[in-house]
Amino acid sequence: MLYFGVVESRSVGDPYKIGRCKVRIIGIHTDDKNILKTDDLPWATPILSTSSAGVDGIGTSPTGLVEGSWVVIQFADEFKQIPIII
């Protein structure tokens, strides 16, 4: 199943520095930021093309998303804990 979401935070705080984003996903996360703060959203990993290593600036940079970007999400697990930006 595919979901839509809005990027709320980019990879600034991503400890792995691989272009992940904090995405608020419609139908999964509440809109109320007092209940679920942006920092508490899970990291969503972007699917990278094969021309990008996604590490140390090698290949194409996964930095195209900015706060407010709409994205399509699929989950890598049945419990909807590992979002992937497709």
Secondary structure as GFF3:
##gff-version 3
##sequence-region A 1 86
A	DSSP	beta_strand	3	9	.	.	.	ID=ss1
A	DSSP	three_ten_helix	11	13	.	.	.	ID=ss2
A	DSSP	beta_strand	21	25	.	.	.	ID=ss3
A	DSSP	three_ten_helix	38	40	.	.	.	ID=ss4
A	DSSP	beta_strand	43	46	.	.	.	ID=ss5
A	DSSP	beta_strand	70	75	.	.	.	ID=ss6
A	DSSP	beta_strand	83	85	.	.	.	ID=ss7
###
